[in-house]
């Protein structure tokens, strides 16, 4: 089930800005160029060539065309951290939830890698908060794993499920402890997750709780936070 709303949000309408006439300007005959123009769009997105992207869209490039690995121009731009290109593509109607062959989407990748500017663009364009990556995790889980504090903070301001369990049996809280380094960033993330009402006693598949993992690793600050949250 998707969280995408049936009508554009105010933020999305603003995002469309000066690009609302873009689709209407595309000549039908440009589609006769077949895949060439689509491949050119993906290449321009990867290189960050905003002007070329705009021209190719006007010439009829399919904004959601995919390469051999199932990646759209938006996903390629996201992987290269090209927010200006991402803005143009999203304004032209690019699907922020389109997933490639390994189940990455612009939204999921931006969240996992802490690409805040692009993440904001995808959220404004109705990112599917329930979408999951190849590990069955939401955007929040890898953000917590990789120590992206501000990304975690931003995602927690949405309706994302703070206690979603991925295919490994781990929540964002468990990943912050198990795969984190116990340092300031992961400690802050644990604090943010607990403030967002993450369950401190939700154990992994072996029945090991977050606090047990923290104690085993000698993460004193995280252990203290979990104790104050009622962890057992």
N, C-alpha and C positions, 0 to 999 in steps of 0.2 A: 504494500500500500504506500502511495507517495504522499508527501506533505505538500506537493506543489498545488498552489491555489488555482482555481479556474480562471481568475482574472488577474491581470498584472497588478502588482503592488505599486504604491506611490513611488517607492525607491526604484523599482524597475522602470516606471514611466520616465523618471528623471534620468535614469541611465541611458535610455534610448536617445534622449537629447536630440542632437543634430543628425542622428542616423536614421530617423524614422522613414525617410523617403528612399533609403538605400535599396530595399528590395524592389520597390516600384521602378527604380531606375535601371534595373537589369534587363538588357535586351534579350528576348527569347532566343534569338539566333546564336547567342554566345554558348548555349548548351550544346551546340553542334561540335564544339571543341572537345567534347567528351571529357575524359579523365585528365587531360593535360592541364586544364585550368584549375582543377581540383588539387592536383599534385602541386601545382605552383603555389596555391593558397597555403597548403600545409608547410611548404618550404619557407614561404615568406613569414608565416607565423613563427616558425622555429628561429628564424634569424632576427626577428623583432622589427621587420620592415613594415611599419604601420601604413605608410602611403601605398605600398604595393598591395597590401591586404585589402585596402579600401578599393583600389582599382580592380582587383580580381573579383571582388564581390559584385561590383558594378557590371563586370563583364559576364557574370552569370555563374561564378564558382558556387558550388554547393557548400554552404557554411558548415554542414555536418558531414561532409565527405570524410572517408576514412582511408588511412594508409594500410600497408600490408599487415601491420600489427593491430589494426582496429582502432588506431588513434585518430581523433578529430584534430582539426587545426587548433581548437581551443585547448585540448589536452596537451598538444605539442607546445603551445605557447606557455601553458602553465608549467610544464616540466622545465622549460627554459627560463621561467620566471620573467615573462614579458607582460607585465600588467597593462601597458598601453594597448598592445595587440588584443589581449583578453577583453578589454573594455569594448573595443570595436566589434569583435566577434560576438560578444554577448548582446550588444546593442542590435546586431543584425539577426539575432534570434538563435545563436548557438545554444545547444543543449548542454547545460552545466552538469547534467547527470549522465551523459553518454559515457559508457564504460568500454574500455578497450579489451583486448584478449586476456589481460591479466587482472581485469576488473577495476582498474584505476579510472576515475573520472576527474574532471577539473576540480570539483568540490572535494572529493576524497583526497586527491594528491595535494592540493593546497593545504588542507588540514593536517595531513601527515607530515608535510615538510615545513610547516610554519610560515607559509607564504600569505601573510595577513592581507595584503592589498588585494590579491586575487581571491582570497577566501571571502572578503567582504563583497566583492563583485558577484560571486556565486550565490552568496546568501541573499543578496538583493534580487537575484534572478531565480528565486524559488528553489534553491538547492534542496534535494531530498535528504532530510536529516536521518531517515531510516535506511538509506542506502548503505551497503557494506562492501568492504574490499575482499580480496581473495582469501583472507583469514577470517572472514565473517565478522569483521569489526567495523564499527562506525568511525567517522573521522576523529572522534574524541579519543579513541583508544591509542592509535599511533602517535597522536599529538602528545598525550601523556607519557608514552614510552620514550619519545625523543626529547622530552624536556622543553617543549615549546610553551612557555608559561602564558604568554599573551594569547596564543591560539586557543589554549585550553580555556582561558578566561572568556574569550569571545564566544566559543562554542557553548559554554555553560550559560551564556545569556540567551540562548535559543531554547527550544523545547526538546533538544536532543536527550536521549535516554542515558542518564549518568551511570546506570547499572547494567547496561547492555553487556552480555557475555558473548565473547567471540568463539571461534571454533576450537581454540586452545583451552577454553574454559576460564578465560581471564576477562576481568572488567578493566576499565581505565585505571581504577585504583590499584588493582593487582599488578598491572603492567608498570605503573609508576614505581612500584616497590621492587618487583622482580627484575625488571629490565632497566630500571634507573640506577644511578650511581650513589644515591643517598645524599647528594649535594644540595646546594641552595635551590636550584631550579626544580628538582624533583620533590624536594620538601615543600616548596611553595605550591606545587601542583597538587600534592596530597592535601594540603590545607584548603585549596580551592575546591577540590572534589568533595571533601568532607563538609565544607560550608554549603555546597550544593546538595547535601543530603545523600551522598553516596553511602551505601551500606558498608560500614566498617567490618562487618562480620561475614560478608559474602565470600565464602571460601572457594578455592580452586577445585579441580576434579578429584584431587587427592585429599580433600578436606582440610587443606592448610590455609589458614586465614591470613589476611594482609599483615596483621601484627606479628604473627609467627614468622612470616617471611622477613619482616623488618628486623626482628630480634636476631634471627639467624645470621643476618648480614651485618649486624652491629650498627644499624641506622638509628642512633639514639633520638635525634630530633623527630624523625618520622614516627618512631615508636611512641614518643610522648604525645604527638598529635593524635594518634590512634587511640591511645589510652584515654585521653580527654574526651574522645568521641564515643567512648563506651565499647571499644573493641575488646574482644576476648581471645 
